[in-house]
């Protein structure tokens, strides 16, 4: 058994670095958009919300 011993501190630090990188990637996706992309997403969401609201049924209007 001639395996090389590992430094646990280095492994822990590498794990923390990987977790931070994963969080940074998520932040880049959430906050790394241009103003035009943000505006388009806002408009698309407003259109979708208006579409859903326009197709809702009103309570108590069955049979009319």
PDBQT receptor file of N, H, CA, C and O in Angstrom, charges set to zero:
ATOM      1  N   UNK A   1       0.840  -1.163   0.000  1.00  0.00    +0.000 N 
ATOM      2  CA  UNK A   1       0.000   0.000   0.000  1.00  0.00    +0.000 C 
ATOM      3  C   UNK A   1       0.896   1.241   0.000  1.00  0.00    +0.000 C 
ATOM      4  O   UNK A   1       1.351   1.699   1.048  1.00  0.00    +0.000 OA
ATOM      5  N   UNK A   2       1.130   1.755  -1.163  1.00  0.00    +0.000 N 
ATOM      6  H   UNK A   2       0.760   1.383  -2.014  1.00  0.00    +0.000 HD
ATOM      7  CA  UNK A   2       2.006   2.912  -1.286  1.00  0.00    +0.000 C 
ATOM      8  C   UNK A   2       1.217   4.146  -1.729  1.00  0.00    +0.000 C 
ATOM      9  O   UNK A   2       1.668   4.914  -2.579  1.00  0.00    +0.000 OA
ATOM     10  N   UNK A   3       0.049   4.320  -1.146  1.00  0.00    +0.000 N 
ATOM     11  H   UNK A   3      -0.317   3.696  -0.455  1.00  0.00    +0.000 HD
ATOM     12  CA  UNK A   3      -0.724   5.510  -1.507  1.00  0.00    +0.000 C 
ATOM     13  C   UNK A   3      -0.151   6.727  -0.805  1.00  0.00    +0.000 C 
ATOM     14  O   UNK A   3       0.397   6.636   0.294  1.00  0.00    +0.000 OA
ATOM     15  N   UNK A   4      -0.286   7.832  -1.444  1.00  0.00    +0.000 N 
ATOM     16  H   UNK A   4      -0.730   7.906  -2.337  1.00  0.00    +0.000 HD
ATOM     17  CA  UNK A   4       0.253   9.075  -0.912  1.00  0.00    +0.000 C 
ATOM     18  C   UNK A   4      -0.747   9.668   0.086  1.00  0.00    +0.000 C 
ATOM     19  O   UNK A   4      -1.938   9.735  -0.217  1.00  0.00    +0.000 OA
ATOM     20  N   UNK A   5      -0.304  10.090   1.243  1.00  0.00    +0.000 N 
ATOM     21  H   UNK A   5       0.664  10.036   1.490  1.00  0.00    +0.000 HD
ATOM     22  CA  UNK A   5      -1.229  10.695   2.213  1.00  0.00    +0.000 C 
ATOM     23  C   UNK A   5      -1.752  12.036   1.689  1.00  0.00    +0.000 C 
ATOM     24  O   UNK A   5      -1.067  12.739   0.945  1.00  0.00    +0.000 OA
ATOM     25  N   UNK A   6      -2.969  12.370   2.090  1.00  0.00    +0.000 N 
ATOM     26  H   UNK A   6      -3.525  11.800   2.694  1.00  0.00    +0.000 HD
ATOM     27  CA  UNK A   6      -3.557  13.625   1.629  1.00  0.00    +0.000 C 
ATOM     28  C   UNK A   6      -3.636  14.613   2.785  1.00  0.00    +0.000 C 
ATOM     29  O   UNK A   6      -3.720  14.229   3.952  1.00  0.00    +0.000 OA
ATOM     30  N   UNK A   7      -3.607  15.856   2.442  1.00  0.00    +0.000 N 
ATOM     31  H   UNK A   7      -3.538  16.168   1.494  1.00  0.00    +0.000 HD
ATOM     32  CA  UNK A   7      -3.709  16.926   3.422  1.00  0.00    +0.000 C 
ATOM     33  C   UNK A   7      -5.192  17.294   3.542  1.00  0.00    +0.000 C 
ATOM     34  O   UNK A   7      -5.769  17.849   2.606  1.00  0.00    +0.000 OA
ATOM     35  N   UNK A   8      -5.805  16.991   4.677  1.00  0.00    +0.000 N 
ATOM     36  H   UNK A   8      -5.337  16.540   5.437  1.00  0.00    +0.000 HD
ATOM     37  CA  UNK A   8      -7.235  17.223   4.856  1.00  0.00    +0.000 C 
ATOM     38  C   UNK A   8      -7.581  18.708   4.820  1.00  0.00    +0.000 C 
ATOM     39  O   UNK A   8      -8.659  19.082   4.360  1.00  0.00    +0.000 OA
ATOM     40  N   UNK A   9      -6.691  19.539   5.294  1.00  0.00    +0.000 N 
ATOM     41  H   UNK A   9      -5.814  19.235   5.668  1.00  0.00    +0.000 HD
ATOM     42  CA  UNK A   9      -6.937  20.982   5.266  1.00  0.00    +0.000 C 
ATOM     43  C   UNK A   9      -7.080  21.464   3.822  1.00  0.00    +0.000 C 
ATOM     44  O   UNK A   9      -7.954  22.273   3.510  1.00  0.00    +0.000 OA
ATOM     45  N   UNK A  10      -6.219  20.962   2.957  1.00  0.00    +0.000 N 
ATOM     46  H   UNK A  10      -5.509  20.305   3.210  1.00  0.00    +0.000 HD
ATOM     47  CA  UNK A  10      -6.280  21.345   1.548  1.00  0.00    +0.000 C 
ATOM     48  C   UNK A  10      -7.574  20.849   0.909  1.00  0.00    +0.000 C 
ATOM     49  O   UNK A  10      -8.157  21.536   0.071  1.00  0.00    +0.000 OA
ATOM     50  N   UNK A  11      -8.015  19.676   1.297  1.00  0.00    +0.000 N 
ATOM     51  H   UNK A  11      -7.541  19.118   1.978  1.00  0.00    +0.000 HD
ATOM     52  CA  UNK A  11      -9.261  19.130   0.755  1.00  0.00    +0.000 C 
ATOM     53  C   UNK A  11     -10.439  19.997   1.196  1.00  0.00    +0.000 C 
ATOM     54  O   UNK A  11     -11.321  20.302   0.393  1.00  0.00    +0.000 OA
ATOM     55  N   UNK A  12     -10.456  20.394   2.468  1.00  0.00    +0.000 N 
ATOM     56  H   UNK A  12      -9.740  20.146   3.121  1.00  0.00    +0.000 HD
ATOM     57  CA  UNK A  12     -11.534  21.256   2.974  1.00  0.00    +0.000 C 
ATOM     58  C   UNK A  12     -11.541  22.594   2.250  1.00  0.00    +0.000 C 
ATOM     59  O   UNK A  12     -12.601  23.093   1.874  1.00  0.00    +0.000 OA
ATOM     60  N   UNK A  13     -10.370  23.170   2.055  1.00  0.00    +0.000 N 
ATOM     61  H   UNK A  13      -9.509  22.764   2.360  1.00  0.00    +0.000 HD
ATOM     62  CA  UNK A  13     -10.279  24.454   1.361  1.00  0.00    +0.000 C 
ATOM     63  C   UNK A  13     -10.752  24.324  -0.087  1.00  0.00    +0.000 C 
ATOM     64  O   UNK A  13     -11.427  25.217  -0.600  1.00  0.00    +0.000 OA
ATOM     65  N   UNK A  14     -10.407  23.234  -0.736  1.00  0.00    +0.000 N 
ATOM     66  H   UNK A  14      -9.858  22.509  -0.319  1.00  0.00    +0.000 HD
ATOM     67  CA  UNK A  14     -10.844  23.019  -2.116  1.00  0.00    +0.000 C 
ATOM     68  C   UNK A  14     -12.362  22.889  -2.181  1.00  0.00    +0.000 C 
ATOM     69  O   UNK A  14     -12.997  23.382  -3.114  1.00  0.00    +0.000 OA
ATOM     70  N   UNK A  15     -12.935  22.225  -1.186  1.00  0.00    +0.000 N 
ATOM     71  H   UNK A  15     -12.419  21.825  -0.429  1.00  0.00    +0.000 HD
ATOM     72  CA  UNK A  15     -14.391  22.064  -1.145  1.00  0.00    +0.000 C 
ATOM     73  C   UNK A  15     -15.073  23.421  -0.977  1.00  0.00    +0.000 C 
ATOM     74  O   UNK A  15     -16.065  23.704  -1.648  1.00  0.00    +0.000 OA
ATOM     75  N   UNK A  16     -14.544  24.258  -0.088  1.00  0.00    +0.000 N 
ATOM     76  H   UNK A  16     -13.738  24.028   0.457  1.00  0.00    +0.000 HD
ATOM     77  CA  UNK A  16     -15.107  25.593   0.133  1.00  0.00    +0.000 C 
ATOM     78  C   UNK A  16     -14.987  26.429  -1.138  1.00  0.00    +0.000 C 
ATOM     79  O   UNK A  16     -15.920  27.140  -1.509  1.00  0.00    +0.000 OA
ATOM     80  N   UNK A  17     -13.831  26.341  -1.807  1.00  0.00    +0.000 N 
ATOM     81  H   UNK A  17     -13.072  25.763  -1.506  1.00  0.00    +0.000 HD
ATOM     82  CA  UNK A  17     -13.640  27.081  -3.054  1.00  0.00    +0.000 C 
ATOM     83  C   UNK A  17     -14.657  26.655  -4.100  1.00  0.00    +0.000 C 
ATOM     84  O   UNK A  17     -15.212  27.499  -4.804  1.00  0.00    +0.000 OA
ATOM     85  N   UNK A  18     -14.909  25.355  -4.212  1.00  0.00    +0.000 N 
ATOM     86  H   UNK A  18     -14.458  24.668  -3.641  1.00  0.00    +0.000 HD
ATOM     87  CA  UNK A  18     -15.866  24.850  -5.192  1.00  0.00    +0.000 C 
ATOM     88  C   UNK A  18     -17.280  25.338  -4.874  1.00  0.00    +0.000 C 
ATOM     89  O   UNK A  18     -18.036  25.681  -5.782  1.00  0.00    +0.000 OA
ATOM     90  N   UNK A  19     -17.638  25.370  -3.593  1.00  0.00    +0.000 N 
ATOM     91  H   UNK A  19     -17.024  25.091  -2.855  1.00  0.00    +0.000 HD
ATOM     92  CA  UNK A  19     -18.964  25.858  -3.202  1.00  0.00    +0.000 C 
ATOM     93  C   UNK A  19     -19.114  27.344  -3.517  1.00  0.00    +0.000 C 
ATOM     94  O   UNK A  19     -20.166  27.782  -3.980  1.00  0.00    +0.000 OA
ATOM     95  N   UNK A  20     -18.056  28.117  -3.263  1.00  0.00    +0.000 N 
ATOM     96  H   UNK A  20     -17.201  27.760  -2.886  1.00  0.00    +0.000 HD
ATOM     97  CA  UNK A  20     -18.099  29.550  -3.567  1.00  0.00    +0.000 C 
ATOM     98  C   UNK A  20     -18.218  29.777  -5.071  1.00  0.00    +0.000 C 
ATOM     99  O   UNK A  20     -18.934  30.677  -5.512  1.00  0.00    +0.000 OA
ATOM    100  N   UNK A  21     -17.526  28.973  -5.847  1.00  0.00    +0.000 N 
ATOM    101  H   UNK A  21     -16.945  28.242  -5.489  1.00  0.00    +0.000 HD
ATOM    102  CA  UNK A  21     -17.595  29.096  -7.301  1.00  0.00    +0.000 C 
ATOM    103  C   UNK A  21     -19.002  28.777  -7.802  1.00  0.00    +0.000 C 
ATOM    104  O   UNK A  21     -19.503  29.426  -8.720  1.00  0.00    +0.000 OA
ATOM    105  N   UNK A  22     -19.632  27.781  -7.197  1.00  0.00    +0.000 N 
ATOM    106  H   UNK A  22     -19.225  27.254  -6.451  1.00  0.00    +0.000 HD
ATOM    107  CA  UNK A  22     -21.003  27.423  -7.579  1.00  0.00    +0.000 C 
ATOM    108  C   UNK A  22     -21.961  28.577  -7.258  1.00  0.00    +0.000 C 
ATOM    109  O   UNK A  22     -22.839  28.895  -8.060  1.00  0.00    +0.000 OA
ATOM    110  N   UNK A  23     -21.794  29.201  -6.089  1.00  0.00    +0.000 N 
ATOM    111  H   UNK A  23     -21.081  28.942  -5.438  1.00  0.00    +0.000 HD
ATOM    112  CA  UNK A  23     -22.632  30.345  -5.712  1.00  0.00    +0.000 C 
ATOM    113  C   UNK A  23     -22.372  31.528  -6.647  1.00  0.00    +0.000 C 
ATOM    114  O   UNK A  23     -23.304  32.237  -7.026  1.00  0.00    +0.000 OA
ATOM    115  N   UNK A  24     -21.126  31.737  -7.012  1.00  0.00    +0.000 N 
ATOM    116  H   UNK A  24     -20.369  31.161  -6.704  1.00  0.00    +0.000 HD
ATOM    117  CA  UNK A  24     -20.781  32.829  -7.923  1.00  0.00    +0.000 C 
ATOM    118  C   UNK A  24     -21.411  32.605  -9.290  1.00  0.00    +0.000 C 
ATOM    119  O   UNK A  24     -21.865  33.555  -9.928  1.00  0.00    +0.000 OA
ATOM    120  N   UNK A  25     -21.442  31.373  -9.738  1.00  0.00    +0.000 N 
ATOM    121  H   UNK A  25     -21.073  30.601  -9.219  1.00  0.00    +0.000 HD
ATOM    122  CA  UNK A  25     -22.066  31.048 -11.025  1.00  0.00    +0.000 C 
ATOM    123  C   UNK A  25     -23.556  31.377 -10.991  1.00  0.00    +0.000 C 
ATOM    124  O   UNK A  25     -24.096  31.923 -11.953  1.00  0.00    +0.000 OA
ATOM    125  N   UNK A  26     -24.216  31.045  -9.887  1.00  0.00    +0.000 N 
ATOM    126  H   UNK A  26     -23.778  30.602  -9.106  1.00  0.00    +0.000 HD
ATOM    127  CA  UNK A  26     -25.641  31.355  -9.746  1.00  0.00    +0.000 C 
ATOM    128  C   UNK A  26     -25.861  32.866  -9.732  1.00  0.00    +0.000 C 
ATOM    129  O   UNK A  26     -26.815  33.357 -10.336  1.00  0.00    +0.000 OA
ATOM    130  N   UNK A  27     -24.995  33.598  -9.055  1.00  0.00    +0.000 N 
ATOM    131  H   UNK A  27     -24.220  33.199  -8.565  1.00  0.00    +0.000 HD
ATOM    132  CA  UNK A  27     -25.110  35.059  -9.021  1.00  0.00    +0.000 C 
ATOM    133  C   UNK A  27     -24.872  35.669 -10.395  1.00  0.00    +0.000 C 
ATOM    134  O   UNK A  27     -25.538  36.635 -10.768  1.00  0.00    +0.000 OA
ATOM    135  N   UNK A  28     -23.931  35.118 -11.149  1.00  0.00    +0.000 N 
ATOM    136  H   UNK A  28     -23.390  34.333 -10.846  1.00  0.00    +0.000 HD
ATOM    137  CA  UNK A  28     -23.691  35.631 -12.499  1.00  0.00    +0.000 C 
ATOM    138  C   UNK A  28     -24.928  35.441 -13.361  1.00  0.00    +0.000 C 
ATOM    139  O   UNK A  28     -25.255  36.299 -14.182  1.00  0.00    +0.000 OA
ATOM    140  N   UNK A  29     -25.614  34.322 -13.179  1.00  0.00    +0.000 N 
ATOM    141  H   UNK A  29     -25.349  33.625 -12.513  1.00  0.00    +0.000 HD
ATOM    142  CA  UNK A  29     -26.832  34.078 -13.956  1.00  0.00    +0.000 C 
ATOM    143  C   UNK A  29     -27.948  35.022 -13.528  1.00  0.00    +0.000 C 
ATOM    144  O   UNK A  29     -28.713  35.494 -14.369  1.00  0.00    +0.000 OA
ATOM    145  N   UNK A  30     -28.049  35.301 -12.242  1.00  0.00    +0.000 N 
ATOM    146  H   UNK A  30     -27.427  34.918 -11.559  1.00  0.00    +0.000 HD
ATOM    147  CA  UNK A  30     -29.138  36.135 -11.735  1.00  0.00    +0.000 C 
ATOM    148  C   UNK A  30     -28.879  37.625 -11.946  1.00  0.00    +0.000 C 
ATOM    149  O   UNK A  30     -29.792  38.363 -12.318  1.00  0.00    +0.000 OA
ATOM    150  N   UNK A  31     -27.664  38.068 -11.718  1.00  0.00    +0.000 N 
ATOM    151  H   UNK A  31     -26.923  37.469 -11.416  1.00  0.00    +0.000 HD
ATOM    152  CA  UNK A  31     -27.382  39.499 -11.736  1.00  0.00    +0.000 C 
ATOM    153  C   UNK A  31     -26.539  39.941 -12.924  1.00  0.00    +0.000 C 
ATOM    154  O   UNK A  31     -26.340  41.141 -13.116  1.00  0.00    +0.000 OA
ATOM    155  N   UNK A  32     -26.054  39.036 -13.700  1.00  0.00    +0.000 N 
ATOM    156  H   UNK A  32     -26.216  38.061 -13.544  1.00  0.00    +0.000 HD
ATOM    157  CA  UNK A  32     -25.159  39.382 -14.793  1.00  0.00    +0.000 C 
ATOM    158  C   UNK A  32     -25.869  39.586 -16.114  1.00  0.00    +0.000 C 
ATOM    159  O   UNK A  32     -25.349  39.212 -17.165  1.00  0.00    +0.000 OA
ATOM    160  N   UNK A  33     -27.056  40.176 -16.071  1.00  0.00    +0.000 N 
ATOM    161  H   UNK A  33     -27.478  40.480 -15.216  1.00  0.00    +0.000 HD
ATOM    162  CA  UNK A  33     -27.804  40.412 -17.302  1.00  0.00    +0.000 C 
ATOM    163  C   UNK A  33     -27.755  41.895 -17.659  1.00  0.00    +0.000 C 
ATOM    164  O   UNK A  33     -27.618  42.754 -16.787  1.00  0.00    +0.000 OA
ATOM    165  N   UNK A  34     -27.869  42.176 -18.943  1.00  0.00    +0.000 N 
ATOM    166  H   UNK A  34     -27.981  41.478 -19.651  1.00  0.00    +0.000 HD
ATOM    167  CA  UNK A  34     -27.873  43.564 -19.378  1.00  0.00    +0.000 C 
ATOM    168  C   UNK A  34     -29.219  44.193 -19.056  1.00  0.00    +0.000 C 
ATOM    169  O   UNK A  34     -30.187  43.500 -18.745  1.00  0.00    +0.000 OA
ATOM    170  N   UNK A  35     -29.263  45.509 -19.134  1.00  0.00    +0.000 N 
ATOM    171  H   UNK A  35     -28.476  46.072 -19.386  1.00  0.00    +0.000 HD
ATOM    172  CA  UNK A  35     -30.498  46.238 -18.845  1.00  0.00    +0.000 C 
ATOM    173  C   UNK A  35     -31.597  45.832 -19.834  1.00  0.00    +0.000 C 
ATOM    174  O   UNK A  35     -32.758  45.699 -19.447  1.00  0.00    +0.000 OA
ATOM    175  N   UNK A  36     -31.242  45.637 -21.086  1.00  0.00    +0.000 N 
ATOM    176  H   UNK A  36     -30.299  45.744 -21.401  1.00  0.00    +0.000 HD
ATOM    177  CA  UNK A  36     -32.217  45.240 -22.100  1.00  0.00    +0.000 C 
ATOM    178  C   UNK A  36     -32.789  43.849 -21.800  1.00  0.00    +0.000 C 
ATOM    179  O   UNK A  36     -33.987  43.619 -21.966  1.00  0.00    +0.000 OA
ATOM    180  N   UNK A  37     -31.938  42.933 -21.362  1.00  0.00    +0.000 N 
ATOM    181  H   UNK A  37     -30.965  43.120 -21.227  1.00  0.00    +0.000 HD
ATOM    182  CA  UNK A  37     -32.410  41.586 -21.021  1.00  0.00    +0.000 C 
ATOM    183  C   UNK A  37     -33.353  41.629 -19.829  1.00  0.00    +0.000 C 
ATOM    184  O   UNK A  37     -34.370  40.936 -19.808  1.00  0.00    +0.000 OA
ATOM    185  N   UNK A  38     -33.012  42.448 -18.831  1.00  0.00    +0.000 N 
ATOM    186  H   UNK A  38     -32.186  43.011 -18.848  1.00  0.00    +0.000 HD
ATOM    187  CA  UNK A  38     -33.876  42.577 -17.658  1.00  0.00    +0.000 C 
ATOM    188  C   UNK A  38     -35.226  43.168 -18.049  1.00  0.00    +0.000 C 
ATOM    189  O   UNK A  38     -36.267  42.703 -17.585  1.00  0.00    +0.000 OA
ATOM    190  N   UNK A  39     -35.212  44.188 -18.899  1.00  0.00    +0.000 N 
ATOM    191  H   UNK A  39     -34.367  44.566 -19.276  1.00  0.00    +0.000 HD
ATOM    192  CA  UNK A  39     -36.449  44.830 -19.336  1.00  0.00    +0.000 C 
ATOM    193  C   UNK A  39     -37.314  43.861 -20.131  1.00  0.00    +0.000 C 
ATOM    194  O   UNK A  39     -38.528  43.810 -19.938  1.00  0.00    +0.000 OA
ATOM    195  N   UNK A  40     -36.699  43.094 -21.021  1.00  0.00    +0.000 N 
ATOM    196  H   UNK A  40     -35.712  43.135 -21.178  1.00  0.00    +0.000 HD
ATOM    197  CA  UNK A  40     -37.451  42.118 -21.816  1.00  0.00    +0.000 C 
ATOM    198  C   UNK A  40     -38.080  41.063 -20.914  1.00  0.00    +0.000 C 
ATOM    199  O   UNK A  40     -39.234  40.686 -21.120  1.00  0.00    +0.000 OA
ATOM    200  N   UNK A  41     -37.347  40.585 -19.926  1.00  0.00    +0.000 N 
ATOM    201  H   UNK A  41     -36.410  40.891 -19.759  1.00  0.00    +0.000 HD
ATOM    202  CA  UNK A  41     -37.884  39.589 -18.999  1.00  0.00    +0.000 C 
ATOM    203  C   UNK A  41     -39.050  40.166 -18.209  1.00  0.00    +0.000 C 
ATOM    204  O   UNK A  41     -40.043  39.480 -17.966  1.00  0.00    +0.000 OA
ATOM    205  N   UNK A  42     -38.929  41.428 -17.808  1.00  0.00    +0.000 N 
ATOM    206  H   UNK A  42     -38.122  41.985 -18.005  1.00  0.00    +0.000 HD
ATOM    207  CA  UNK A  42     -40.005  42.080 -17.049  1.00  0.00    +0.000 C 
ATOM    208  C   UNK A  42     -41.258  42.219 -17.912  1.00  0.00    +0.000 C 
ATOM    209  O   UNK A  42     -42.367  41.966 -17.439  1.00  0.00    +0.000 OA
ATOM    210  N   UNK A  43     -41.091  42.616 -19.164  1.00  0.00    +0.000 N 
ATOM    211  H   UNK A  43     -40.191  42.821 -19.548  1.00  0.00    +0.000 HD
ATOM    212  CA  UNK A  43     -42.227  42.763 -20.077  1.00  0.00    +0.000 C 
ATOM    213  C   UNK A  43     -42.873  41.413 -20.350  1.00  0.00    +0.000 C 
ATOM    214  O   UNK A  43     -44.099  41.300 -20.345  1.00  0.00    +0.000 OA
ATOM    215  N   UNK A  44     -42.061  40.391 -20.586  1.00  0.00    +0.000 N 
ATOM    216  H   UNK A  44     -41.065  40.483 -20.590  1.00  0.00    +0.000 HD
ATOM    217  CA  UNK A  44     -42.598  39.049 -20.835  1.00  0.00    +0.000 C 
ATOM    218  C   UNK A  44     -43.384  38.539 -19.635  1.00  0.00    +0.000 C 
ATOM    219  O   UNK A  44     -44.436  37.922 -19.800  1.00  0.00    +0.000 OA
ATOM    220  N   UNK A  45     -42.885  38.791 -18.433  1.00  0.00    +0.000 N 
ATOM    221  H   UNK A  45     -42.030  39.292 -18.299  1.00  0.00    +0.000 HD
ATOM    222  CA  UNK A  45     -43.585  38.359 -17.221  1.00  0.00    +0.000 C 
ATOM    223  C   UNK A  45     -44.899  39.106 -17.077  1.00  0.00    +0.000 C 
ATOM    224  O   UNK A  45     -45.912  38.508 -16.711  1.00  0.00    +0.000 OA
ATOM    225  N   UNK A  46     -44.899  40.405 -17.358  1.00  0.00    +0.000 N 
ATOM    226  H   UNK A  46     -44.077  40.890 -17.656  1.00  0.00    +0.000 HD
ATOM    227  CA  UNK A  46     -46.127  41.197 -17.261  1.00  0.00    +0.000 C 
ATOM    228  C   UNK A  46     -47.165  40.701 -18.263  1.00  0.00    +0.000 C 
ATOM    229  O   UNK A  46     -48.349  40.622 -17.937  1.00  0.00    +0.000 OA
ATOM    230  N   UNK A  47     -46.732  40.364 -19.482  1.00  0.00    +0.000 N 
ATOM    231  H   UNK A  47     -45.770  40.428 -19.747  1.00  0.00    +0.000 HD
ATOM    232  CA  UNK A  47     -47.657  39.838 -20.491  1.00  0.00    +0.000 C 
ATOM    233  C   UNK A  47     -48.242  38.503 -20.049  1.00  0.00    +0.000 C 
ATOM    234  O   UNK A  47     -49.441  38.267 -20.198  1.00  0.00    +0.000 OA
ATOM    235  N   UNK A  48     -47.403  37.636 -19.510  1.00  0.00    +0.000 N 
ATOM    236  H   UNK A  48     -46.429  37.827 -19.389  1.00  0.00    +0.000 HD
ATOM    237  CA  UNK A  48     -47.875  36.327 -19.055  1.00  0.00    +0.000 C 
ATOM    238  C   UNK A  48     -48.850  36.483 -17.896  1.00  0.00    +0.000 C 
ATOM    239  O   UNK A  48     -49.867  35.792 -17.850  1.00  0.00    +0.000 OA
ATOM    240  N   UNK A  49     -48.555  37.380 -16.960  1.00  0.00    +0.000 N 
ATOM    241  H   UNK A  49     -47.728  37.942 -16.997  1.00  0.00    +0.000 HD
ATOM    242  CA  UNK A  49     -49.457  37.621 -15.831  1.00  0.00    +0.000 C 
ATOM    243  C   UNK A  49     -50.796  38.170 -16.308  1.00  0.00    +0.000 C 
ATOM    244  O   UNK A  49     -51.846  37.753 -15.820  1.00  0.00    +0.000 OA
ATOM    245  N   UNK A  50     -50.767  39.105 -17.260  1.00  0.00    +0.000 N 
ATOM    246  H   UNK A  50     -49.914  39.444 -17.657  1.00  0.00    +0.000 HD
ATOM    247  CA  UNK A  50     -52.003  39.677 -17.794  1.00  0.00    +0.000 C 
ATOM    248  C   UNK A  50     -52.816  38.610 -18.515  1.00  0.00    +0.000 C 
ATOM    249  O   UNK A  50     -54.044  38.595 -18.426  1.00  0.00    +0.000 OA
ATOM    250  N   UNK A  51     -52.143  37.731 -19.221  1.00  0.00    +0.000 N 
ATOM    251  H   UNK A  51     -51.146  37.744 -19.294  1.00  0.00    +0.000 HD
ATOM    252  CA  UNK A  51     -52.827  36.655 -19.941  1.00  0.00    +0.000 C 
ATOM    253  C   UNK A  51     -53.548  35.732 -18.960  1.00  0.00    +0.000 C 
ATOM    254  O   UNK A  51     -54.703  35.367 -19.180  1.00  0.00    +0.000 OA
ATOM    255  N   UNK A  52     -52.871  35.361 -17.887  1.00  0.00    +0.000 N 
ATOM    256  H   UNK A  52     -51.933  35.657 -17.708  1.00  0.00    +0.000 HD
ATOM    257  CA  UNK A  52     -53.471  34.482 -16.878  1.00  0.00    +0.000 C 
ATOM    258  C   UNK A  52     -54.636  35.189 -16.193  1.00  0.00    +0.000 C 
ATOM    259  O   UNK A  52     -55.696  34.593 -16.001  1.00  0.00    +0.000 OA
ATOM    260  N   UNK A  53     -54.449  36.450 -15.826  1.00  0.00    +0.000 N 
ATOM    261  H   UNK A  53     -53.589  36.934 -15.982  1.00  0.00    +0.000 HD
ATOM    262  CA  UNK A  53     -55.518  37.209 -15.160  1.00  0.00    +0.000 C 
ATOM    263  C   UNK A  53     -56.739  37.339 -16.068  1.00  0.00    +0.000 C 
ATOM    264  O   UNK A  53     -57.874  37.281 -15.595  1.00  0.00    +0.000 OA
ATOM    265  N   UNK A  54     -56.512  37.513 -17.355  1.00  0.00    +0.000 N 
ATOM    266  H   UNK A  54     -55.590  37.560 -17.740  1.00  0.00    +0.000 HD
ATOM    267  CA  UNK A  54     -57.610  37.669 -18.304  1.00  0.00    +0.000 C 
ATOM    268  C   UNK A  54     -58.410  36.399 -18.512  1.00  0.00    +0.000 C 
ATOM    269  O   UNK A  54     -59.548  36.456 -18.979  1.00  0.00    +0.000 OA
ATOM    270  N   UNK A  55     -57.845  35.271 -18.180  1.00  0.00    +0.000 N 
ATOM    271  H   UNK A  55     -56.921  35.224 -17.801  1.00  0.00    +0.000 HD
ATOM    272  CA  UNK A  55     -58.527  33.998 -18.394  1.00  0.00    +0.000 C 
ATOM    273  C   UNK A  55     -59.039  33.364 -17.108  1.00  0.00    +0.000 C 
ATOM    274  O   UNK A  55     -59.485  32.217 -17.115  1.00  0.00    +0.000 OA
ATOM    275  N   UNK A  56     -58.977  34.100 -16.014  1.00  0.00    +0.000 N 
ATOM    276  H   UNK A  56     -58.615  35.032 -16.008  1.00  0.00    +0.000 HD
ATOM    277  CA  UNK A  56     -59.486  33.559 -14.753  1.00  0.00    +0.000 C 
ATOM    278  C   UNK A  56     -61.005  33.607 -14.756  1.00  0.00    +0.000 C 
ATOM    279  O   UNK A  56     -61.612  34.499 -15.349  1.00  0.00    +0.000 OA
ATOM    280  N   UNK A  57     -61.601  32.646 -14.093  1.00  0.00    +0.000 N 
ATOM    281  H   UNK A  57     -61.107  31.922 -13.611  1.00  0.00    +0.000 HD
ATOM    282  CA  UNK A  57     -63.051  32.619 -13.955  1.00  0.00    +0.000 C 
ATOM    283  C   UNK A  57     -63.429  33.379 -12.695  1.00  0.00    +0.000 C 
ATOM    284  O   UNK A  57     -62.724  33.340 -11.687  1.00  0.00    +0.000 OA
ATOM    285  N   UNK A  58     -64.546  34.064 -12.775  1.00  0.00    +0.000 N 
ATOM    286  H   UNK A  58     -65.118  34.096 -13.594  1.00  0.00    +0.000 HD
ATOM    287  CA  UNK A  58     -65.019  34.808 -11.615  1.00  0.00    +0.000 C 
ATOM    288  C   UNK A  58     -65.920  33.915 -10.782  1.00  0.00    +0.000 C 
ATOM    289  O   UNK A  58     -66.765  33.213 -11.338  1.00  0.00    +0.000 OA
ATOM    290  N   UNK A  59     -65.765  33.920  -9.471  1.00  0.00    +0.000 N 
ATOM    291  H   UNK A  59     -65.079  34.490  -9.019  1.00  0.00    +0.000 HD
ATOM    292  CA  UNK A  59     -66.616  33.082  -8.623  1.00  0.00    +0.000 C 
ATOM    293  C   UNK A  59     -68.057  33.590  -8.617  1.00  0.00    +0.000 C 
ATOM    294  O   UNK A  59     -68.303  34.796  -8.620  1.00  0.00    +0.000 OA
ATOM    295  N   UNK A  60     -69.008  32.645  -8.609  1.00  0.00    +0.000 N 
ATOM    296  H   UNK A  60     -68.808  31.665  -8.607  1.00  0.00    +0.000 HD
ATOM    297  CA  UNK A  60     -70.415  33.005  -8.533  1.00  0.00    +0.000 C 
ATOM    298  C   UNK A  60     -71.059  33.331  -9.859  1.00  0.00    +0.000 C 
ATOM    299  O   UNK A  60     -72.215  33.752  -9.879  1.00  0.00    +0.000 OA
ATOM    300  N   UNK A  61     -70.374  33.160 -10.953  1.00  0.00    +0.000 N 
ATOM    301  H   UNK A  61     -69.434  32.818 -10.937  1.00  0.00    +0.000 HD
ATOM    302  CA  UNK A  61     -70.936  33.474 -12.264  1.00  0.00    +0.000 C 
ATOM    303  C   UNK A  61     -71.184  32.204 -13.067  1.00  0.00    +0.000 C 
ATOM    304  O   UNK A  61     -71.162  32.236 -14.298  1.00  0.00    +0.000 OA
ATOM    305  N   UNK A  62     -71.417  31.100 -12.391  1.00  0.00    +0.000 N 
ATOM    306  H   UNK A  62     -71.435  31.075 -11.391  1.00  0.00    +0.000 HD
ATOM    307  CA  UNK A  62     -71.692  29.851 -13.099  1.00  0.00    +0.000 C 
ATOM    308  C   UNK A  62     -73.135  29.849 -13.582  1.00  0.00    +0.000 C 
ATOM    309  O   UNK A  62     -74.030  30.228 -12.827  1.00  0.00    +0.000 OA
ATOM    310  N   UNK A  63     -73.379  29.442 -14.792  1.00  0.00    +0.000 N 
ATOM    311  H   UNK A  63     -72.652  29.134 -15.406  1.00  0.00    +0.000 HD
ATOM    312  CA  UNK A  63     -74.723  29.328 -15.333  1.00  0.00    +0.000 C 
ATOM    313  C   UNK A  63     -75.238  30.597 -15.974  1.00  0.00    +0.000 C 
ATOM    314  O   UNK A  63     -76.371  30.603 -16.455  1.00  0.00    +0.000 OA
ATOM    315  N   UNK A  64     -74.491  31.644 -16.007  1.00  0.00    +0.000 N 
ATOM    316  H   UNK A  64     -73.571  31.639 -15.616  1.00  0.00    +0.000 HD
ATOM    317  CA  UNK A  64     -74.958  32.866 -16.652  1.00  0.00    +0.000 C 
ATOM    318  C   UNK A  64     -74.617  32.847 -18.115  1.00  0.00    +0.000 C 
ATOM    319  O   UNK A  64     -74.930  33.795 -18.835  1.00  0.00    +0.000 OA
TER     320      UNK A  64
